[in-house]
């Protein structure tokens, strides 16, 4: 199986070098290059194939949101995963509107970053717990609770529990620890639940959990 090639973009040298060193220890991931700003990242992408860009937001020359928008437009096969210090609504909305596939803060652990990179390479979205909570809160204005019918959808008690934990912002690993089951079992429950409710992302699953009254902003 071919390694996932990642481009690391961060204006702080010590952070950039630290991320490169961290990712080089992860199985199935190869660092294709690194850049200090969005413009340098776009220059690298012109001749450096990669599947995922790990993107900071606030950088000189060309910021992460603008760079993300250009990457998703000019390199649609490349997934952008934001890794930043900031988790305010403006930053989150800007990055997602630009086309980012995921959003993590810099207190995220190595295993979670590696898992998010794999998800981004597969076209899936990943958000850390704080970002998920903010997304759920944003749904509150236009998504009244109990506007769905879990009984009609045929969800089991365990599938409802898993959806509630997704709504609370937990990762698959954290859900497995909470329920004392294997990550493989959690993934099976998620796949079954997604199929029953017609969800294609964790964001849609969180929306469902909120509407069912299982998750709170």
C-alpha positions as CSV (number, residue, x, y, z in Angstrom):
1,X,0.0,0.0,0.0
2,X,1.4,3.4,-1.0
3,X,2.1,5.9,1.7
4,X,0.0,9.0,2.0
5,X,2.1,12.0,0.9
6,X,1.7,15.1,3.1
7,X,2.8,18.7,2.7
8,X,3.2,20.6,6.0
9,X,2.5,24.3,5.9
10,X,3.2,26.5,9.0
11,X,5.0,29.8,9.3
12,X,6.7,28.9,12.6
13,X,9.9,27.0,11.9
14,X,9.9,25.1,15.2
15,X,6.3,24.0,14.7
16,X,6.9,23.1,11.1
17,X,10.0,21.0,11.9
18,X,8.2,19.4,14.8
19,X,5.3,18.3,12.7
20,X,7.6,16.9,10.0
21,X,9.5,14.9,12.7
22,X,6.2,13.7,14.2
23,X,4.7,12.6,10.8
24,X,7.8,10.8,9.8
25,X,7.2,8.4,12.7
26,X,3.6,7.6,11.6
27,X,3.0,4.4,9.6
28,X,1.8,4.9,6.1
29,X,2.6,8.6,5.9
30,X,5.4,10.3,4.1
31,X,6.2,14.0,4.3
32,X,6.5,15.2,0.7
33,X,7.7,18.7,1.7
34,X,7.1,21.7,3.9
35,X,6.4,25.4,3.4
36,X,6.3,28.6,5.5
37,X,3.2,30.1,3.9
38,X,0.4,29.5,1.5
39,X,2.2,30.9,-1.5
40,X,5.2,28.6,-1.0
41,X,2.8,25.7,-0.5
42,X,1.2,26.4,-3.9
43,X,4.6,26.6,-5.5
44,X,5.5,23.2,-4.1
45,X,2.2,21.6,-5.2
46,X,3.0,22.6,-8.7
47,X,5.7,20.0,-8.8
48,X,5.4,17.9,-5.7
49,X,2.6,15.3,-5.7
50,X,0.8,14.8,-2.4
51,X,-2.6,13.7,-1.1
52,X,-3.0,15.9,1.9
53,X,-1.9,19.4,3.0
54,X,-1.6,20.0,6.7
55,X,-2.4,23.7,6.8
56,X,-1.9,26.5,9.4
57,X,-4.3,29.4,9.0
58,X,-2.6,32.7,10.1
59,X,0.6,33.1,8.0
60,X,2.3,35.9,6.1
61,X,2.3,36.3,2.3
62,X,-0.7,34.1,1.8
63,X,-2.9,33.0,4.7
64,X,-4.3,29.5,5.1
65,X,-7.9,30.2,4.2
66,X,-6.9,31.8,0.9
67,X,-4.4,29.0,0.2
68,X,-7.0,26.4,1.0
69,X,-9.5,27.9,-1.5
70,X,-6.9,27.9,-4.2
71,X,-5.7,24.4,-3.5
72,X,-9.2,23.0,-3.6
73,X,-9.8,24.8,-6.8
74,X,-6.5,24.1,-8.6
75,X,-5.8,20.7,-7.1
76,X,-9.2,19.1,-6.4
77,X,-7.6,15.7,-5.6
78,X,-5.7,17.1,-2.6
79,X,-7.3,17.3,0.8
80,X,-6.6,20.2,3.1
81,X,-6.5,19.5,6.8
82,X,-6.3,22.6,9.0
83,X,-4.1,22.4,12.0
84,X,-4.1,25.7,13.9
85,X,-4.1,27.4,17.3
86,X,-7.4,29.1,16.6
87,X,-10.9,27.5,17.2
88,X,-13.0,30.7,16.9
89,X,-16.2,30.6,14.7
90,X,-14.7,33.0,12.1
91,X,-11.6,30.8,11.5
92,X,-13.6,27.5,11.4
93,X,-16.3,28.9,9.0
94,X,-13.7,30.5,6.8
95,X,-11.6,27.3,6.5
96,X,-14.6,25.0,5.9
97,X,-16.1,27.5,3.3
98,X,-12.7,27.4,1.5
99,X,-13.0,23.7,1.2
100,X,-11.0,22.2,4.1
101,X,-11.8,18.6,4.8
102,X,-11.0,18.7,8.5
103,X,-10.1,21.1,11.3
104,X,-7.9,20.4,14.2
105,X,-6.3,22.5,16.9
106,X,-2.7,22.2,17.9
107,X,-3.4,20.5,21.2
108,X,-4.4,17.4,19.1
109,X,-2.3,14.4,19.7
110,X,0.0,12.6,17.2
111,X,-2.3,9.6,16.8
112,X,-5.3,11.9,16.1
113,X,-3.4,14.0,13.6
114,X,-2.3,10.8,11.7
115,X,-5.9,9.4,11.8
116,X,-7.2,12.8,10.4
117,X,-4.6,12.7,7.6
118,X,-5.8,9.3,6.6
119,X,-9.4,10.4,6.7
120,X,-8.6,13.5,4.6
121,X,-6.8,11.3,2.0
122,X,-9.9,9.2,1.8
123,X,-12.1,12.2,1.3
124,X,-13.6,12.2,4.8
125,X,-14.0,15.0,7.3
126,X,-12.4,15.1,10.8
127,X,-13.0,17.7,13.5
128,X,-11.6,17.8,17.0
129,X,-13.9,17.9,20.0
130,X,-13.9,21.7,20.4
131,X,-14.6,22.3,16.7
132,X,-17.4,19.7,16.7
133,X,-19.0,21.4,19.7
134,X,-19.0,24.7,17.9
135,X,-20.4,23.2,14.7
136,X,-23.2,21.6,16.8
137,X,-23.9,25.0,18.4
138,X,-24.1,26.6,15.0
139,X,-26.8,24.0,14.1
140,X,-29.0,25.0,17.0
141,X,-30.5,28.0,15.2
142,X,-32.0,26.1,12.3
143,X,-32.2,22.5,13.6
144,X,-34.9,22.0,16.3
145,X,-34.5,18.9,18.5
146,X,-36.8,15.9,17.8
147,X,-37.2,16.7,14.1
148,X,-35.9,13.2,13.2
149,X,-37.4,9.7,14.0
150,X,-34.7,7.3,15.3
151,X,-37.3,4.5,15.7
152,X,-38.4,4.8,12.1
153,X,-34.7,4.8,11.0
154,X,-34.3,1.5,12.8
155,X,-31.3,2.6,15.0
156,X,-30.2,0.2,17.7
157,X,-29.5,1.5,21.2
158,X,-25.8,1.2,20.6
159,X,-26.0,3.0,17.3
160,X,-27.8,5.9,19.0
161,X,-25.2,5.9,21.7
162,X,-22.4,6.1,19.1
163,X,-24.2,8.9,17.2
164,X,-24.6,10.8,20.5
165,X,-20.8,10.6,21.1
166,X,-20.1,11.7,17.6
167,X,-22.3,14.7,18.4
168,X,-20.3,15.3,21.5
169,X,-17.2,15.6,19.3
170,X,-15.5,12.3,20.3
171,X,-13.2,10.6,17.8
172,X,-13.5,6.9,17.0
173,X,-10.7,6.0,19.4
174,X,-12.3,8.0,22.2
175,X,-15.7,6.4,21.5
176,X,-14.1,3.0,21.7
177,X,-12.6,3.9,25.1
178,X,-15.8,5.2,26.4
179,X,-17.8,2.2,25.4
180,X,-15.0,-0.3,26.2
181,X,-15.1,-1.8,22.7
182,X,-12.6,-2.1,19.8
183,X,-12.2,0.7,17.3
184,X,-13.3,-1.8,14.6
185,X,-16.5,-2.3,16.5
186,X,-17.1,1.4,16.7
187,X,-16.4,1.8,12.9
188,X,-19.0,-1.0,12.2
189,X,-21.6,0.8,14.4
190,X,-20.9,4.1,12.6
191,X,-21.1,2.6,9.1
192,X,-24.5,0.9,10.0
193,X,-25.8,4.1,11.6
194,X,-24.7,6.3,8.7
195,X,-26.4,4.0,6.3
196,X,-29.7,4.1,8.2
197,X,-29.8,7.8,8.6
198,X,-28.4,8.7,5.2
199,X,-25.3,10.5,6.6
200,X,-22.1,10.8,4.6
201,X,-20.0,12.7,7.2
202,X,-19.5,13.1,10.9
203,X,-21.0,16.6,10.6
204,X,-24.2,15.2,9.3
205,X,-24.2,12.6,12.0
206,X,-23.7,15.3,14.6
207,X,-26.6,17.3,13.1
208,X,-28.8,14.2,13.4
209,X,-27.7,13.6,17.1
210,X,-28.6,17.2,17.9
211,X,-32.0,17.1,16.2
212,X,-32.7,13.9,18.1
213,X,-31.9,15.6,21.4
214,X,-28.9,13.4,22.2
215,X,-26.2,16.1,21.8
216,X,-26.1,19.6,23.3
217,X,-24.2,22.7,22.0
